[in-house]
Amino acid sequence: MSPPENDRTATGTTTTRRSAMALTRPVPRAGRPPTTRTPPEGAEPAEGAAQYAARLEALLGDPRDPGNPYGRSALWAAGHDALPPPPAGLPGAGQARPAADRLARALRPLFRRDLALAHAWSIRPLLSAPVPHPAAVLLGPAALLAAAGGVLRGTARIVDDLSRYEPATRQWRPVLASIFADLLACESLTAVALRFCPAEGPGTGGGPTGSGASEQSGASFAAVVGYLVPQLVGDLLGDLELVLNECGFAGNTPERRILAKIVRDRAFAGVDWTAATAAQARIVRGLSAAGGAWRPDDGTELAARFRIAEAVPAEAPGTDGPQAVAATLAGATARLADADDADTAALARVARRLVIEQRALRAACAATDVHDPADPAARALADRQALLVLAAAALGVREAAAGARPSFLGGSGWALLALGRIAERLGLPLPGRTPDPQPGVWDELARRAAYGVDCDLHATGLLW
């Protein structure tokens, strides 16, 4: 099957004028007229995981079709015990054991469609297999990110359409741009964590990728992702609900029903606050490993881990996954020192502030041999560590994509916005002379929403 093109008609979205409160469906490519934007870059050939994803999306059918058993209407009506079986001709998730990051990309259309269906079809079988797939514990966060990205894309179309004749609606553009940057940062973290997963489970004789060091790296990273992604995405879903409310979309509209179902399914998919709390406890228990000296990163050892468009190498670093990635924060920051454009120079200044915070965190972690998950101070250290790993992952993905296509991912705008929000969550003031990257990030988001392109790192064209 040919891959979906980036200039496909975007999925129809129900919109409304707050003054009339009459729901109407906009014309295809709603938003700014196509003549004012060029389609987003980055569509990739349908090879491997992308080809599987394109086939899966076609088999799932049009989500708006009321007669489609995998459509939104049918899935809204189905309980967790009455979900439809996979479509005929689709290999079961347990039959495929590709590299972990490729598996997540292959299953993304399922993740976008329905969080409960994703858990029933892929996550649960992979977790319950005789040899569980190493990526299984990370697929829940990946599914939550994909589902949230779908809500963001629909909300961006609404805001872009309404703002053409209701100027007050433009106040939500910075909010949605910030959500987009946060999701890209979380996807960067999840993608890098998936690349630290061994190709096979324990005891399968998978060579270096099945080694104990690699398994420990994957487990440590899974704790960071399992804590941070549910926590941040939960907040972002609340922001999206606020925007939809202010745009006149009540609880009975399709957009709000989709959002409500994601919130309802989070516990079923294991990405709710309970799961995040358990993951935070695992981070706390490993805090002592975050202290002490780290081997400096010269930009070569881990570079392939951040190049998301390429296959991950078989060799895995021998050090702990989150600490290895966090160690790249200082290296990547130093490599930004000679930046000549305003956004990149500002990104370097924000990153340097995070490096100082990272040094303070290492000293605080090393000061205590054993950290107790019941101790609020230890939990605060875990929060700081997770956010700094998130910043390092986002900066590493941006650096690896610099000069490549899509140019947006290699640009500094989204990373500056994401790292700035991380600094604010850490209570760090932003450096002076920091430009506002939100307009450029919003423009990319609105372009993706208008042309039917996913809010993922690959800028994947959508079929429906």
PEQUIDA-V536546 format. One record per helix or strand of 3 or more residues. SS is the DSSP state (H for helix, E for strand). FROM is the first residue (numbers start at 1). LEN is the number of residues. Records with the same first field share a line. If there is no record, write none. Layout:
SS=FROM-LEN ; FROM-LEN
This chain:
E=14-3 ; 23-3
H=34-3 ; 49-12 ; 72-6 ; 93-3 ; 100-7 ; 108-6 ; 115-14 ; 136-27 ; 167-29 ; 207-4 ; 212-35 ; 254-12 ; 273-13 ; 287-4 ; 303-4 ; 321-6 ; 328-8 ; 342-25 ; 376-26 ; 407-4 ; 413-13 ; 438-14
